[in-house]
Amino acid sequence: MRLRPAGDDAVLVECASAAEAVALHRSLTDRPVAGVGPTVPGASTLLVVHDPARVDRTALEGLLAARLGAHGPAADTGPPRTLDLPVVYDGTDLADVADLLGTSVEEVVRRHTEAVWTVAFMGFAPGFGYLTGTDAGLVVPRRDVPRTRVPAGSVALAGAYSGVYPREGPGGWQLLGRTGAVLWDLDRDPPVAWAPGDRVRFRAVRDVVRTVPARDGTDGVAPARTPAPDGAPGRAAVEVVDPGTHSLLQDLGRPGLADLGVGASGAADPRSLRAALRAVGTRPDDAAVETHGGLRLRARGTLVVAVTGAAVPVTVRSPDGRDRPVPWAHAVRLADGDDLVVGAVERGLSVYVAVRGGLAATPVLGSRSTDLLGGIGPAPLAVGAVLPVGPPPGGAVAADDGGAPDPGALPAPGDVVRLPVTLGPRDDWFTAAALRRLLTQEWEVTALADRVGTRLRGAVPLDRRPEAVGRELPSEGVGTGGVQVPPGGQPLLFGPDHPQTGGYPVVAVVAASHRWLLGQLPEGARLHFDAPPDDPA
């Protein structure tokens, strides 16, 4: 067993196999250790988050070694189940895969359908299973530059794995075709159609039919989802007059569901969210609105609200058209019919609007956060949506600002932001010159940015060591603040809705103390990564 640093609060444990990684994950999930977890299994690794103040690296290594020795590979769960997945083989990359394998498209389809596939582990996104097959020759590299959008139901290859994208999202795998099989459905218990150890057979068909594979291999028609009702009559609520830009509901997230491929998500700037909730005297696990500005909300009934996060003008407009400014990060009373108007962001990026009592959307997997990659949680805000407000808690509203970060100190486009990082877990994939460049060159925040991740652009890309060029990294757990580097050499900085696992090397991870700042990086800001003083780079 080897531990690699994966930030100042996590390690990547290299195991002997996927089964061993899953076994260690289950051990730490079933019998948790204070200060250790959550965990994310990969192809032959386990990402383990820990609190360094409670469990240092030496103690953690001894604990993990003892757990591995006690449990070994995952226990046999009985005869494997088999799922039959119909596929239309018309993928964008099918001809390229045939060229890479030196064969015909027809031969690729034959080999993919004749192989027996096994779910090795879950990761990347909700419902995504990494499948290992019996045809050892079906091995192709990932794309040099991942796509920002891969259609839902896409059947793909990467390295020695096959997989199915449960919903639309980013991805760097080679696309063979598409299936109508619904592999992730929150109306089902469990919501994922497969689990590690299950067998999968792909079957070529001419048309896509949407079905829900059952664990016994049978299919059924996908059920219709019933939309959640709006606020009940007479109950205090918030009406969306103008949703503004990138406006979502967020709380502190849903950690600990990596075995379903589900990320923690949650507020991009949790410090500002907590401050907004404290300012209105509501519960710390309540949900609030996260927005990038341009938002207009109308009070239905009397409400108490507070605004924190990015620097932005905020006013209350009464029904007769009178405006009054809103003090930053302090509780403000809205009368029935008043509008809260959030203007254009001037510094930073993410703004938080909290309401006393919280926004009472229906929790999904224990959280009201919207996960853009996973498609989990409430829908993005839309004109006319009505958000019910929960009952106010007991106790008075505080008179201070709740400890909100100073919006005047947040970055504006063109500003340089210094972010401390820990090198690893895969810094050994890169040349010494590339590591120096990572820490000395400025990296621009591009327009290709969302809660999943931010594409960075540097004058000179990061080059790999000669022995790592063309090499495929088996998928492994990644975390918020990870600096992942595709073969093109321009980094991707992971946000709160990042994939659970990835197959491009992570060269460094932003320090836990500064990850809140990732939610306040506007387009055009310039990043400077700083290594700890004792780091040899």
Buried (B, 14 or more C-beta within 10 A) or exposed (E): BEBBBBBBBBBBBBBEEBBBBBBBBBBBBEEEBEBBBBBBBBBBBBBBBBEEEEBEEEBBBEBBEEBBEEBEBBEEEEEBBBBBBBBBBEBBBBEBBBEBBEBEBEEBBBBBBEBBBBBBBBBBBBBBBBBBBEBEEBBBBBBEEBBEEBBBBBBBBBBBBBBBBBBBBBBBBBBBBBBBBBBBBBEBEBBBBBBBBBBBBBEEBEEBEEBBBEBEBEBEEBEEEEEEEEBEEEBBBBBBBBBBBBBBBBBBBBBBBBBBBBBBBBBBBBBBBBBBBBBBBBBEBBBBBBBBBBBBBBBBBEBBBBBBBBBBEBBBBEEEEEEEEBEBBBBBEBEEBBBBBBBEBBBBBBBBBBBBBBBBBEBBBEBBBBBBBBBBBBEEBEEEBBBBBBEBEEEEBBEEBBBBBEBEEBBBEEEEBEBBBBBBBBBBBBBEEBBEBBBEBBBBBEEBBBBBBBBBBBEEBBBBEEEBEEEBBBBBBBBBBBBBBBBEBBBBBBBBBBBBBBBBBBBBBBBBEBBBBBBBBBEBBBBEBEBEEEBEB
